[in-house]
Structures are given as structure tokens and as C-alpha cells.
């Protein structure tokens, strides 16, 4: 009987060491809403609704007339903002971004461009969340063609496997329309989970599960759902996808 208090203390210590985070991924469509209006304030308001610890954004645009978008976003939300611009078209830089409430330790950029298709890339960010190892966050937006996505997922998985067993979070607009497609099968096999993916596109009446969240090691993903508030349905053409993870 004397061992029971010690066992309880050990169990309590393990519970106390767990870290729970709310994370989200969202294609913000250059802050152009379903009504065709450029309204970055709506993006800020939806981010406030999400109240997430970590957010991956896709289709982040730095238009010449609104070149302070990410600076204003950082000021309005209090997040640490990591930007990954990719290419310029008609005076607009497009790319990915990672928003974090926790300190950013390191940032790398992965080139996912295939042949002469539209340039693509991934942000590879280490976040100090207070765990024994930093959380590695991969944030990306894959290509429109099956050939692109196959090569891009191979590169992502090669990068994910190139380091030690740090907790790794992948958040993206996968652009994979086919549930039986090889990129999805490869990702499921790597992360050893097949989380139910709610549809996020198009935002007003979502049908396709284009946005995804995975994490390793297996078992860290607890809750996965889309955020379908009235404001989110009009702020972009995608709904945000949110998850709870436990490290």
C-alpha cells in the first residue's frame, strides 16, 4: 500500500508534463473573400475566433498597395510571424506563413517547385513549445497537378525523415482531390494515422477535404474539425481546419 502515493505522484508528473496546443491551417485566398473583396481585417477577426497557438496560412499575398499585410497581422494578433514568399505575379508576392504564440527557434525553406510549374515551397520551422524537444512545423501548399503533388510529397517526407525523432506537425492545403491518390496514401503511411478529414472547400458549402493536419508521433492528434463561423464562410474560399494536439 505504501507504493500507491508514489505511483500517483509519477502519474501526476507525467500528466503535468503534457503540452496541449490548438493548431490550425487556413488558405486565406490572398485575403480576398467570397464576396470578391480584399478585406485583411476579416482574416484577423477569424484568427481571433480560432484562438490557436500555431497557424499555417497559405496564399498569403503582399500586394503593392497592401505591402504591410504581415506586419499589420503581427501587430494585430501578437503572433510571431514567419513568412515564406514564393513568387511574384502581377506585382504580388504569394507564399506561406506560420503564426506562433511560442518562440521560433529556427526557420528553413524547402523548395517544392516541379519542372516549370508554378513555384511551390514549404516553411520548415522549429518552435519552442516548452517540451523536451522543439516542435517541427512543416507548412505548405501543394501544386494543382498530380505529378507535382507526388514529387512534392516525396520531398516533404524525405525532409521529415532526415532528422531525429522530433515531434513533427504537417499543416497544408494538399490540393488532393482524390481520396485514393498516392500522395494521401504516402502521408497516411508515414504518420501512421488516417484522421477523418472534414471538408473545407468551398467555404460557403464545403465538399472537398483539401486542407490537412498530421502529426507524429502517432497518438498526438486529439480533435480535428473545420471552423465554419459566418465570418469564416465569407473571409476566404477555404474554411480553417483546426486540431488539438497533445505532446
N, C-alpha and C positions, 0 to 999 in steps of 0.2 A: 504493500500500500504506500510505502514511503516514496516509491518512484513516480507515483502519479503526478505530484506537483511539478517534478522536473519535466515530465513528458508534456504537461500543459504549457510550461514555460517555453519549451522548444517549439511546440506548435504555434504558440502566440508569437514567437520571434519570427518564424517563417511567414506567418500571415502579415506581420508588420512590415516585412521586407518586400512584400509585393508592391508593385507600382502599377496603378491603373491609369490609363490615358484614353481620352477621347480623340479620335483622329478622323480626318475627312479628306476626300478627294473631290474636286469640282472643276469641270470645264466651264470657264466663265464667259466664253464666246466673245472675248475682247471687250467685255462689259457692255455688249450690245444685247438688249433684252428681246423677248419675244415680240415686243411692240416695235422693234427696229430702232429703238432709241438708245444712244450711248449714255449710260447712267451709272458711273462708278460708285455713287453713293448707295445704290441698291446692293452692290456687291458687299460693301462694308456692313450694311444692315443685315444681310443674310449671314455673314460671318459672325456677327454678334448673336444672331439666333442660334447658330451652331455651337458657339462657346467651346470650340475644340482646342486641344493642346497643340496639335500639329495639323496642318492643312497643306495638301498639294494642290496647286492650281495649274490648269492647262489653258492654252490660248490666251496668255497674258500679252496684251498689246501696249506698246509705248508709242502712242501716236504723237506726231509732232505738236499737235495742238494740246495734247494732254501728257506731255513727256514726264511729268512728275507723278504718274499714277502710283507706282510702287512706293515712292517716298511718301505720298499722301496716305497710302494704305498703311504703311508702317506707323505713321504718326497717329492715324485714326484708331488703329486697333491695338497698338502696343506690342505687336509681334516682332520678333526678329525675322527679317525678310531676306531670303536668298533667291537671287534671280538667275535664270538660265536662258538668256536671249539666244535665238537660233538663226533667224534670217530676216531680211528686210524686203518688203514688197509694198510698193506704192507708199513709201515713206513711213512704214510701220514695222517695228521690231516685234516679232512674235516669239513666244517661248514658254517655259515653265517657271514656276516659283514654288518655294517651300516657305511656309509661315510657321514659326515655332515660338512657343512661350518659354522654352528652355534654351540654355546657351548652345550656340552652334560651335562645334569643335573643329570641323574640317569640311571643306567643300571641294568636290571634283566634278568634272563634266565628262559624260560619256557620249561619244559620237555614235549615233544610231542611223546616220544617213546611208541609204542604199542606192547605189548607182547614181542616176541623175534625177531621182525623185526628190520631192520636197525635203529639205533638210530637217532631220529629227535628232533629238538628243535626250539625255536623262541627267537629272541632277542626282548626285551621289553625296549625301550629306550625313555627317556624324553629329548626333545630338546628345548632349549630356542631360539625361533624364534622372540622374541620381542613382542609377543602377550600378552594378559591379562592372558592366561593360557599356560603352555608348550604344545608343540605338542607331542603326544604319537605316537611312531612309532613301529609297530609290523612287524618284518621281518622274513620270514621263508621259508622253502622248504618242502612241504608235501610228504608223502610216495607214493609208487607205487601201492599199493593195495587199492581197495575201502573201505575195512574195516578199514584200517589205517586212510584214509582221513576223514571218518565220525567221528571217535573218536577225531582226531586231530582238526577238525573244531569245534567240541563241546567244547574242552578245550580252544581253542583260543577265542571263543565267550564268554565263561564263564569268562575268564580273562578280556576281553574287557568290560564286564558288571559289573565287580567287583569294579569299582571306579567311581568317579564323572564324569560329562559330559565334560571331556576334549576333544578337537579335537583329533581324533584318525585316524591314517593312517596305513592301512594294505597293505604291498607290499610282493609279494611272487611268487615263482614257485609253482603253485597249483597242478600241475601234474594231473589235472582233464580232462580226455579226453571226458567225456560225458556231453554235454550241459544240459541234463536233470537230472544230478546226484544230489543227496541230498545235498552234501557239497556246491555246487554252489547255490542251492535254499536257503539254510540257510543263506549264506553270503549276497545274494541279499536282503533277508527279513530283516536282521539285519541293513545293511547300507541303506536300502530303496532306492537303486538305482540299475539300471541294465545297467551299462555302456557298450557300444559296445566295444568288446574286439578284437583288431586286432590280427591275427596270428603271432606268434613269433618263432615257431619251425616247421621244422629245419631251421636254419638261411639262408641257400642258397635259399631255396624255401619254405617259411613258409606256413604251412597248419593248424596247431593246435594252439589255443589260450591258452597256458599253463601258461603264466605269467599274473598276475593280479594286479590291484591297486584299492583299495577302500578307501573312507574317510567318516567320519562322523564329524559334522552334514551334513545332506543332502544338496546338492546345492553347496558344496565347489569345486567339481571336474569340471574343465572347458574344458580341452583338453586332449585327450588320443590318443597316436599314437606310432607305433614302429619306431625305429631308424634303418634304413636299408641302411646305407652307405656301400660302397665297403669294407671298413676295418671291419665294424661290421659283415658283412656276413662271414668273414673268421676267426675273432678273437675267436669265440666261436660257439657252436652248437645252441645257442639261440640268438635272437636279443634282444637288450634292449627295454623295454617298458617305455615310458615317459608320464608324465602328468603335467598339470598346475593346481595348487590348489590355492584357494583364501580363506584366513581365515579372 
